[in-house]
Amino acid sequence: MSEQPTQEFDLAQELRDLGERIKTLLQVARDHPQTREFERQVSQAMKDLGENVDRAIKSAKEDEHVKNVGAQVKQAADSFKQSGATEDIARGLAKGVRALNDQIQRAIDDANKPTPKE
């Protein structure tokens, strides 16, 4: 059985890509006759991103290391850091932003396809 390489998620890069795609999407949408469909696709993508963020936060909250943190602030911070929850949250956010980037890119690609003459 062959192993699939694990996908790396870089939150900062995904956010930069998101900014560029949103900029391009707005330029395309402004000039395209199917603006309402773009709005629907962007709204759905934002909803999906929110769901991914919620899942990442819920996962971090359910992590046993985070649940069992003591009352002392330093101890809590150390435990949280050691649990890997911060990396899980960043990875979850990056994954959600990448999904949003992909959906926006598909919308941009669809908008740039030539429409058949009626």
C-alpha positions as CSV (number, residue, x, y, z in Angstrom):
1,M,0.0,0.0,0.0
2,S,1.4,3.4,-1.0
3,E,1.4,6.2,1.5
4,Q,-0.1,9.5,0.4
5,P,2.0,12.5,1.3
6,T,0.5,14.6,4.0
7,Q,-0.7,18.0,2.8
8,E,1.0,20.9,4.5
9,F,-1.1,23.9,5.4
10,D,0.5,27.3,5.8
11,L,-2.0,29.7,7.3
12,A,-0.2,32.9,6.3
13,Q,0.2,31.8,2.7
14,E,-3.4,30.6,2.5
15,L,-4.6,34.0,3.8
16,R,-2.4,35.8,1.3
17,D,-3.9,33.6,-1.5
18,L,-7.4,34.4,-0.2
19,G,-6.8,38.1,-0.4
20,E,-5.6,37.8,-4.0
21,R,-8.5,35.6,-5.0
22,I,-11.0,37.9,-3.4
23,K,-9.5,40.9,-5.2
24,T,-9.6,39.0,-8.5
25,L,-13.2,37.7,-7.8
26,L,-14.4,41.2,-7.1
27,Q,-12.9,42.5,-10.4
28,V,-14.5,39.6,-12.3
29,A,-17.8,39.9,-10.5
30,R,-18.1,43.6,-11.1
31,D,-18.0,43.1,-14.9
32,H,-19.8,39.8,-15.2
33,P,-23.5,39.3,-15.9
34,Q,-23.8,36.4,-13.5
35,T,-22.9,38.5,-10.4
36,R,-25.7,36.9,-8.3
37,E,-24.3,33.4,-8.8
38,F,-20.9,34.7,-7.7
39,E,-22.4,36.1,-4.6
40,R,-24.1,32.8,-3.8
41,Q,-20.8,30.9,-4.4
42,V,-18.8,33.3,-2.2
43,S,-21.5,33.2,0.5
44,Q,-21.4,29.4,0.5
45,A,-17.6,29.4,0.6
46,M,-17.6,31.8,3.6
47,K,-20.2,29.5,5.3
48,D,-17.9,26.5,4.7
49,L,-14.9,28.4,6.1
50,G,-16.9,29.3,9.2
51,E,-17.9,25.6,9.7
52,N,-14.2,24.6,9.3
53,V,-13.2,27.2,11.9
54,D,-15.9,26.0,14.3
55,R,-14.8,22.4,13.9
56,A,-11.2,23.3,14.6
57,I,-12.1,25.2,17.7
58,K,-14.4,22.5,18.9
59,S,-11.7,19.9,18.3
60,A,-9.3,22.0,20.3
61,K,-11.8,22.4,23.2
62,E,-12.4,18.7,23.3
63,D,-8.7,17.8,23.4
64,E,-8.0,16.1,26.7
65,H,-4.9,18.2,27.3
66,V,-7.0,21.4,27.0
67,K,-9.9,20.0,29.1
68,N,-7.8,19.0,32.0
69,V,-5.7,22.2,32.3
70,G,-5.3,23.4,35.9
71,A,-6.2,26.8,37.3
72,Q,-2.7,28.3,37.0
73,V,-2.3,30.4,33.9
74,K,1.3,29.3,33.2
75,Q,0.4,25.7,33.6
76,A,-2.5,26.1,31.3
77,A,-0.5,27.9,28.6
78,D,2.3,25.2,28.8
79,S,-0.3,22.4,28.5
80,F,-2.1,24.0,25.6
81,K,1.2,24.5,23.8
82,Q,2.4,21.0,24.4
83,S,-1.0,19.5,23.3
84,G,-0.5,20.7,19.8
85,A,-3.9,22.4,19.8
86,T,-2.5,25.7,18.5
87,E,-1.0,23.9,15.5
88,D,-4.3,22.0,15.1
89,I,-6.3,25.3,15.1
90,A,-3.9,26.9,12.6
91,R,-4.0,23.8,10.4
92,G,-7.8,23.7,10.6
93,L,-8.0,27.4,9.7
94,A,-5.5,27.0,6.8
95,K,-7.5,24.0,5.5
96,G,-10.7,26.0,5.6
97,V,-9.1,29.0,3.9
98,R,-7.7,26.7,1.2
99,A,-11.2,25.3,0.6
100,L,-12.5,28.8,0.3
101,N,-9.6,29.7,-2.0
102,D,-10.5,26.7,-4.2
103,Q,-14.2,27.6,-4.4
104,I,-13.4,31.2,-5.2
105,Q,-10.9,30.1,-7.9
106,R,-13.6,27.9,-9.5
107,A,-16.0,30.8,-9.5
108,I,-13.3,33.0,-11.2
109,D,-12.6,30.2,-13.7
110,D,-16.3,29.8,-14.4
111,A,-16.7,33.5,-14.9
112,N,-13.9,33.6,-17.4
113,K,-15.3,30.8,-19.5
114,P,-16.7,32.1,-22.8
115,T,-20.5,32.1,-22.8
116,P,-22.3,30.6,-25.8
117,K,-23.9,33.2,-28.1
118,E,-27.7,33.2,-27.9
